[in-house]
Amino acid sequence: MTAEEVLARAREAALRSVWLWTEPVRQRRYRRWLVGPVTWEVVSNAERRGGNVVVVLDDATGTVQRKAFLPR
């Protein structure tokens, strides 16, 4: 997946859950172990504490693995 696709899917998942999506957004691509699935973690309102949306996407399928709203 490209970074733009990841951002669009994460934003869509947050809006579907009726969570506030605030800029700036931090996204990172990572692999938990040396071998294994690659995932993306997207965090909205990345420079502030509270009001954050965290979405974790699978790189191969683009499906949402986890999502959470962190009010504070």
trRosetta pair geometry for C-beta under 8 A, 3 or more apart (Angstrom, degrees):
i j d omega theta_ij theta_ji phi_ij phi_ji
1 5 4.7 -125 -169 84 96 127
1 6 5.3 110 129 -57 127 88
1 9 8.0 -48 -160 7 148 139
1 40 7.0 -77 75 -26 130 141
1 57 7.3 -45 49 124 165 131
1 59 5.6 -140 19 -153 102 63
1 62 5.7 129 -80 -89 135 92
2 5 4.8 97 55 6 78 102
2 6 7.1 -141 95 -6 42 88
3 6 5.6 -54 -148 36 33 114
3 7 6.3 35 154 -20 65 106
3 27 6.3 142 -150 91 93 141
4 7 5.8 -54 -148 36 31 112
4 8 6.4 30 154 -18 64 107
5 8 5.8 -56 -148 37 31 111
5 9 6.3 25 157 -15 66 108
5 62 7.0 -66 148 -120 118 122
6 9 6.1 -59 -147 39 28 106
6 10 6.2 25 157 -17 65 110
6 27 5.9 126 113 -165 129 148
6 29 8.0 -124 -71 -77 167 95
6 40 4.6 -90 -144 150 138 169
6 42 6.3 172 149 -59 100 126
6 57 5.8 -172 -139 54 88 148
7 10 5.9 -57 -144 38 27 109
7 11 6.2 26 158 -17 63 109
7 25 6.5 103 -132 116 106 153
7 27 6.3 -99 -76 -44 85 153
7 42 6.6 156 -105 -125 54 141
8 11 5.9 -58 -147 38 27 110
8 12 6.3 29 155 -20 63 109
9 12 5.6 -53 -145 37 31 114
9 13 6.4 33 155 -21 65 104
9 55 7.8 -171 113 142 80 143
9 57 6.0 84 100 -104 132 149
9 62 6.0 -154 -92 -175 165 96
9 64 7.3 -164 154 -64 107 91
10 13 5.7 -53 -149 34 31 111
10 14 6.5 29 153 -17 64 105
10 25 7.9 138 96 -162 137 136
10 27 7.5 -166 1 -100 159 118
10 40 7.7 -110 -56 115 124 118
10 42 3.8 -24 -126 67 168 156
10 44 7.9 173 138 -45 117 99
10 53 7.7 140 165 120 98 115
10 55 3.9 164 -139 70 93 145
10 57 6.5 -102 -69 -33 90 125
10 64 8.0 132 -104 -104 57 103
11 14 5.8 -56 -150 37 33 110
11 15 6.2 26 156 -14 67 109
11 21 5.6 67 -138 -143 83 158
12 15 5.9 -58 -143 41 29 107
12 16 6.2 34 156 -23 64 108
13 16 5.7 -53 -146 34 28 114
13 17 6.7 18 156 -9 61 108
13 55 5.3 124 74 -125 137 139
13 64 5.0 124 -110 -87 149 147
13 67 5.4 -144 146 -93 128 155
14 17 6.0 -66 -154 43 31 104
14 19 4.6 -88 -169 68 83 109
14 20 7.9 -59 164 75 118 21
14 21 4.9 114 107 -76 142 106
14 44 6.8 42 -98 -13 168 144
14 53 4.5 32 -115 -175 129 160
14 55 6.5 -100 -51 -49 94 129
14 67 7.2 -157 -78 -166 65 130
14 69 7.8 116 -138 -83 90 97
15 18 7.3 35 -174 -84 38 31
15 19 7.3 -101 -75 50 26 68
15 21 6.3 -40 -61 -20 84 132
17 67 6.8 -175 -24 123 155 137
17 69 7.2 -162 122 -40 133 120
19 53 5.1 122 127 -96 137 122
19 69 4.6 -151 -125 -91 132 127
20 44 7.9 -164 112 113 66 142
20 51 6.0 -43 82 -162 128 97
20 53 7.3 -167 77 -40 54 115
21 44 5.2 -117 -151 -128 62 163
21 53 6.1 -40 -102 16 67 148
22 44 5.4 117 52 156 60 108
22 45 4.0 40 77 -69 114 98
22 48 7.9 -29 106 41 138 130
22 51 6.1 21 15 140 142 118
23 44 7.3 -63 -80 -157 27 87
23 45 7.6 64 78 -78 11 50
24 45 7.5 99 53 -117 49 20
24 46 5.3 -67 95 39 87 103
24 47 5.8 52 44 -10 112 109
25 42 6.3 -3 -178 -170 110 93
25 43 6.9 162 -157 82 61 47
25 44 5.2 -28 -104 -106 87 60
25 46 6.1 112 -144 -21 18 118
26 42 7.4 164 86 -152 49 46
26 43 4.9 -6 58 57 95 99
26 46 3.7 115 -10 -120 107 156
27 40 6.1 1 -172 -176 103 105
27 41 6.9 171 -148 86 55 49
27 42 4.6 -9 -102 -103 94 77
27 43 7.6 -180 -77 21 48 63
28 40 7.1 165 84 -152 37 61
28 41 5.5 -7 57 55 85 93
29 38 6.3 14 -179 176 96 108
29 39 7.5 175 -150 93 56 35
29 40 5.3 -29 -98 -98 68 77
29 59 6.7 67 -145 -88 106 130
30 38 7.3 174 92 -153 25 70
30 39 6.4 -24 67 66 72 77
30 40 7.9 129 19 -103 67 31
30 41 6.8 -6 21 2 113 107
31 34 7.5 55 120 -146 124 9
31 35 7.8 -43 169 -142 134 10
31 36 5.9 142 -172 70 97 87
31 37 7.3 179 -131 95 81 34
31 38 5.0 -46 -80 -100 91 69
31 39 7.5 133 -95 18 42 71
32 36 5.8 -51 55 90 91 145
32 37 7.7 25 15 63 103 73
32 39 7.5 31 -32 18 93 117
33 36 4.6 77 50 1 100 134
37 58 6.2 -42 175 -141 131 93
37 59 7.1 167 175 33 80 94
37 60 6.7 -92 -143 1 95 118
38 58 7.9 99 81 -168 56 55
38 59 3.9 -21 96 22 98 146
38 60 7.1 114 50 -34 89 83
39 56 5.6 10 171 -176 128 96
39 57 6.5 157 -162 79 75 43
39 58 5.9 -47 -107 -105 80 41
39 59 6.1 -136 -93 -22 23 89
39 65 6.5 -45 -131 12 129 147
40 56 7.0 165 83 -154 51 49
40 57 4.6 -9 56 58 102 97
40 59 6.1 116 -26 -77 92 82
41 54 6.9 -15 -169 -165 92 91
41 55 7.6 157 -155 82 46 46
41 56 5.3 -15 -101 -102 72 80
42 53 7.9 -9 112 107 90 89
42 54 7.3 156 82 -153 53 43
42 55 4.8 -12 59 60 103 94
42 56 7.8 -174 21 -78 70 33
42 57 7.2 28 -4 -2 110 109
43 46 4.9 100 103 -97 103 91
43 52 5.7 -10 -169 -168 93 115
43 53 7.2 164 -150 80 44 51
43 54 5.3 -5 -102 -102 80 75
44 51 8.0 -82 106 133 98 77
44 52 6.0 164 71 -151 67 57
44 53 4.3 24 28 42 117 95
45 48 5.0 -56 168 52 97 106
45 50 7.7 -68 130 90 143 46
45 51 5.0 -18 77 104 177 95
45 52 5.0 -130 69 -93 106 64
45 53 7.4 96 17 12 99 72
46 52 7.4 88 -87 -123 41 111
48 51 6.6 -1 102 56 123 108
48 52 7.5 -174 83 -63 79 93
49 52 7.7 -49 -150 -27 31 119
49 72 7.2 50 141 -159 87 55
50 70 6.8 -128 -123 122 33 86
50 71 6.2 -2 -153 149 84 39
50 72 4.2 5 -109 -109 110 55
51 70 7.5 -30 37 86 13 71
51 71 6.8 34 -69 -142 45 41
51 72 7.9 34 -26 -73 61 55
52 69 7.4 162 87 -158 49 48
52 70 4.3 -3 60 54 96 112
53 67 7.3 -5 -177 -170 89 94
53 68 7.5 169 -155 87 49 46
53 69 5.6 -21 -103 -105 71 70
53 70 7.6 -163 -76 18 24 78
54 66 7.5 -11 117 115 97 99
54 67 6.8 170 91 -150 59 47
54 68 4.9 -2 56 56 102 91
54 69 7.9 -172 21 -81 72 24
54 70 6.6 49 -10 -17 108 112
55 64 6.2 -62 -164 -133 99 105
55 66 7.5 176 -150 93 38 57
55 67 4.6 3 -109 -110 74 94
56 64 7.2 101 74 -164 54 62
56 65 4.6 -57 104 63 101 104
56 66 4.4 26 38 48 116 89
56 67 7.2 -151 23 -69 67 54
57 62 6.2 -11 -178 -154 117 40
57 63 6.9 162 -152 82 72 30
57 64 5.9 -45 -98 -100 73 49
57 65 6.6 166 -112 3 17 89
58 61 4.7 17 95 45 126 92
58 62 6.6 -58 74 -3 79 13
58 63 5.1 12 29 52 116 79
58 65 5.7 108 -44 -48 86 109
59 62 7.8 16 -164 -68 17 51
64 67 5.6 -13 -179 -36 127 114
